Structures are given as structure tokens and as C-alpha cells.
């Protein structure tokens, strides 16, 4: 970094330089316009794009929309933020397609995970009701839980499962387009980050529907109470985060705390479910996955709030390995853990009367 006439000069990734005092779309002193399709350093950004001072370089700034759209295929400091959640979106689109074409059970959707050597062994295990073929005791426990509930059983409504899938896909695609297009202008930045925060809230709310509906479907008042409460909570969080004042980096911890509070409010219905069904191993296994989900979300939030590891070595993690990318990976992993928990609860409800058909 050098100085000329009192202004900092930022060297671009291709060797060109931009004055930190000039906006990327402004005219330079020699009367020529700067190319807006260059990657710039943090100091050259307008204030509304300065979110993380530990990410030092490779920023897109106020590019034309066409170039921004094409930048999904190029390297910059948002590339992996885009693709981590775009990949997650594709995973959940695939799960949705499978749910529409096959019976929604753990056996059908995650057969590749729980079936070690092919259809023959799985069908033999199911016929014999045995999980002895699994060498690991934990795998035995999981497979036995699935075998116990994967029969035809009772018909249950599957709309809560699709509510969860829709919420997950909404969150992931909102995050993807926000990280892609928010750098275009102040107006785009305000709109897309609002969209991103709304998507997170929607995913958290929708994640409650599967476990609460299937666990409390024979107790409609509790079911309605829990689902109404989390829905109202989510709406209030969205309204709160519509304020542009909360978009700045200094409110990062506040935003994360709001989302964590929404998620961990699920401890109340989870404790209630444990009290009602503590003698049902399938429910305990599902709650175990929910605990894993909570730990994954919390760990991701810690990376997001602390901006580790880039704060330890600014500039070293601009392209790969910075906190927001790690946060995205934890979000997708947590959503998949909740996916397994929801399917286990759904399968358990199929095999355990009474089912309140009136709630369908």
C-alpha cells in the first residue's frame, strides 16, 4: 500500500491500483473512468460494503448486473459463500424431488447411508428385524430404530415435511442471491440483506413444524401453541431486522443472538416431548440428532460472531477459509441433521398409534 497526494493506493489482484478515496464508479483525476469489473481492497469500498475489515481484498464493488451474475463462476471473496449455500439448495431440491416420487421415510431417502452392502442385505435385515450385520454398536442402535418404524404403519400427513424443505430451500437460495448481488449498489445491499435475514428466520420457523407436528399431533392444543409461538417469534425477528441500522458489522452479534434465541426456544417443546415419550428409543434418537443440529448451528454462529480465523491473520483467508464460509458449511450440516431427525420422528409416528387424523 502506497500513498500519493494524501490518498491510499490499493493494488488490485491483477496489479492495477485504485485510490481509496475514489468510488469505483467515479471518474479518476485524468478524466478516465475506472473499470468497475475489478476486484478491489477493503479501503476502496464505499462504507455500506465495509462489513469485515479482516477480509482485506478481492471485493466486487458496484459492478453491472450482468457481470455480477457471471461472477458466480469466478474467484472473489464471496465465491465460496455463494457456492456453499447454492450446493445446499441443490441438496434440498433433490430431497424434495425424492419425497414427491417415493414414500417419505428414512429408508427410502437415506437408504444409501444406512444400507451398507446393497438391497439384499437391507431387505434381509428388515425381514428378520435384525441389525446384527452392523459392526458398530451405534449403527446397530440407529438401524434398529429405523427397522422398528419403517413398516407401512399408520398414514400420516406429510405437509410438515414439505414445510421444512420449503423453508430450507428458501433460506439457502436467499443467501445465495444475497451474497451474489448485494455488492451492486446501496439499494441492492439493503434489499438483499433483508431478504437474507428473512430467509434465515423462515428456515428456523419451518424447522419446528416437522418435530412438533408429529410429536404433538395427538395433542392438538399443544401443537397449535408451539407452532403459533415460534411463527409469531419469527415474524417479530423479521420485522426487527428490517431496520437498516442493524445491517452494520457492529450488530453482527445481535443478529446472531436473535437467530440463536429462535432456535434454542425449541428446547421447551423438546423437553416436553422427552417427558411424554422418554421410553420410546426412536424419539430419543431423533432428539439426539436435534442436539447435534443445535451444536452445529451454535458452532457456526461462534465463527460468524468472532470472525475467526481471519481476525488472527487479516488477508490470509480472503478467498478460502474465512468465518462466513465456515458458518455456511455448519448451517447446511445442521439442516441435514434436522432432516434426519424429522424423518425419524415421521417414521416413528407412522408406527405408533394413536394418530389424530383430524389434524391432517
N, C-alpha and C positions, 0 to 999 in steps of 0.2 A: 504494500500500500504506500503510495507516494502522495505528496501534496503539490498543488500548483495554484498559486493565487489564493491560498487560504482554503481550497476545497480538496477533499479527499478524492483520490483517483482509484477506482476499483477495477482490477484486472478481470476480464471475463474469462470463461472457460476456454474460449478459442483464442485468447491472447489480446482481444480488444479491450478497451477501457471505457468506463462510464463515470462521469462526475457524480459524486453522491448528492450534490446539490441540484442536479437536473432530474426532472421526471423522465421516465423512459420514453414517453411520447412527446417530449418537448423538443424545441429546436436548440441545437448547440450554438456556441458562440460564433462559429464560422458560417452559420446560416443553413447548415445541413441537418436533416432530421436523423435521429438515431434509429437504428433498426430495432423495432420493438420485439423481434423474434430472437433476441439474445438472452442468454441466462446471465443474471446479474447477482451481485453480492448483496448482503443484508442492508448495508448502508445506503445503497442506491434505491431502496424500496420506498414508496410512499408509506406514511405512518400506518394506514389501515392494513397493510400487508406485513407489518413488522410484528410477528407473533412470538417467535422463538429466536432470541439473539444468539443461541448456541448453534443454530444452523446457519453457517456463515456464507454459503454460496449456492449456486445452481438454482436460483429462483426464476420463475417466469413472471413477468410483470406487464400487465395491460396489453397482452397480445391480442391480435384479431381472433374472433371466434373460430374461424376455420383452422388457424394454426394451433389454437388451444385444443380443439378436438383431435387434431392429428398428433398432438404431443403425448397422447396416451401410449404411443408406440416409440417414444424417445426417452432418453435418460435425463432426469432432473430430480430435484429433491422431493417431488410428490409422486414419482412413478410407482414406487412400491406401496405408498399409501393408497393409490388408485387400484393397483392390481391385487393387493391382499383382500380388499373387500369386493372387488369385481369377481375374483375367484370364489369367494364365499357365496356371492349371489348365484353363481353358476351351480354350486353345490346344492343350494336350496331350491333352485329351479328344477334340478334333477330329482330331488326328493319329492317335490310336488308332482312332477310328471309320473314318478313311480307310484305315488299314492293314488293318482287318478286311474291308473291302469291295473294295479294289484290291490289285494286286500292289505289294509294298513296295519301291519304287525311288525314286531321286531324281526321275526323270522324272515319275512319277505323283503323288508327294506334293508336290513343289516345282515342278511344271510352270509355275505362274503366275510363278515367279521367273525361271526360265531360258528361258521361251518368250516372246520379245519381241512378236511380232505375230500369234500365234494358231497353231492346229493345223496349218495348211497349211505354214507355214514350218518348224515343228519337224519335221514328217514328211519334208519335202524334205531338211532338213539331215541327219536320221537316215539316210535312204536313200542320200544321197551321201557320208555320213561326213565332212561338212564343217562347219566352224564359221565360215566366212568372212563370214557375214551379221552377225556380231557386230562392232561398230565398235571395241570396246575390246580390247586385247591380253589383258588379264587375263580378260575374259569369254570370249575365244576359248579360252584355256587351260582354263578351268573347263568350258566346254561340250564341248570335245574329250574331256576326261576322262570326262564323263558319257556321251557318244556311244559311246566305246570300250567301255563296260561295261554299257550298258543293253539289250543284246540278251537273248535267252532264256537262253543260257548254262547253267550248272550250277544245279541246285536246291540251295538252302542252307536250313538250319533258321533260322526267324525268331524263335524264342523269346527269344534275347538282346535283340532289338529291343524286344519287349514287356516284358522285364525292365526295360530302361531307361525306357520310357514309364511303367510302373507306379511305378518309383522317383521319377521326376519328378513325377507326379501326387500321390504320397504326400507328398512334401516340400511341394509348393505348397498342398495342402489342409490339411495340418497347420499350416503357417504361418498360413494364413488364419483358421482357427478359433482358433488360439492368440492372435493379435492381437485377435480379436473378443471372446473370453470370459475371458481371463486376468485382467481387471480385476474380476471378480465377487467374489472372496474369496481369502484366502491359500491355501486348499486348491486352488482352481481355478488359481491362479497357478503353484503348484508342479507340478501335473499337466500343464497345457498347455505350459509352457516346456520340461518334459521331453519332451513329445510333439514340440515344435518342433525341439529338438536331435536327437532320434531321427530325425525326418524328413529333416533335412539329411544326417545320416550315411548313411541309407538311399539317398538320391539319389546321393551320392558313390560309394558301393559299386556301385550298379546302373549307374552311368555307365561303369564299367570293363568291363561284360560284353560289350557290342557290339564295341568295337575289339579287345579281347583275344581273344574267341572267334573272330572272323572272320580275324584276322591269324595266330593260332597254332592254328587248327583242324586243320592238318595236322601239328602238333607237340603232341599231347595232354598230354604231361607238363608242358611249359612253360605251356600254357593252364591246366591244373589248378593249377599252382604259383602263378601270378599271381592267379587268381580266388580261390583259398583264402586267400592272404596278405591281399588287400585286404578280404575278408569278415571275417577274424579281426580285422584292424585296426579295421574299422568297429564290430564288437561291443565291442571294448575301449574305444573312444571313447564309445559309448553308455553303457556301464557307468560310466565315469569321470564323465560329465556327469549321472548320476543324483543325484549329491550336491547337496543343496540349498545347500550352502555356495558352490557355483560359480555360482549364479544371479545374484549381485550384480553391479553395474556394474563393480566393480574387477577382475573376472575376464573382462571383455569381450575383452581382447587374448588371454588364454589360450585362450578358446573359439575365437576366430578362428584362432589359430595351430594348434590341433588340426585344424580343418577344412582349413586350407591344407596342413598336412602330409599329410593323407589324399589330397588332390587332387594335390599335386605328387609324391607317390610314384609317380604314373603316368609320370614321366619315365624310370623304369627300363625298363618294358616298351616305352615309345615309342622309346627309344634302341635297344633290341633289335630292334624292328620296322624301324627305319631301317637298321640293319646288314643285316637279311635282305632287305629289299625296296627298297633305295635307288635301284634302276634302274626302279622302277615309278612313273610320274608320278601315277597315281591315289592311291597310298598317300601320296606326298609332299603332294598337295593336301589329303588328309584330315588329315594331321599338321599342316598349316598351319592348318586350322580348329581343331584341338585346341590349338594355340598361342594362337589368338585366344580360345578358351574360357578357358584359363588366365589370360590377361591380364585378361579381363573379371572373372573371379572375384577375382583379386588386387586389381584396382582397387576393386571393390565392398567387399572386406574392409578396404581402407585407409580408405574413407569410414566404415565401421562402427566401426573401432577409434579413429579420430581424432575422430569426431563433428563432422566438417566438413560443412556450413558453419555449423551453429547455434552452435558454440562461439565463432565470431567475432562473432556478434551475437545473444545469447540472446533468445528470444522472437520473433524476426523470421521464423523458419521453423517455427513450431509446427504449422501446418496443411499447408503445402506446401513441399517442397524440403529437408526435413531429411535427415540422413545415412542413416537406416534406409530411407526411401523410395527414395533413390538406390541403396542396396545391393540392394534388391529388384529394381529395374529391371535392374541388372547381372547378377543371378542368372538372371533369365528370359532375357536376351540370351545369356548363356553357355550355358544349357541348349539354346537353339536352335542355337547354333554347334556344339555337340556332336552335336545331332540331324543336322545336315548331314554332319558328319564320319562318323557311324555309317552313314548311308545310302550315302555314297560307298564306304566300306570294304565294306559288304554287296554293293553292285553290283560292285565290283572282284572280290570272291571268287566271284561268280557267273560271271565271265568268265575266271577264271584257275585252271586245274587245277594240282595235284590237290586235290580236296576230300575230306576224310576223312569219308565218310558215316557211319562208325561212331560219330562224336561227336554225331549228331543225336539 
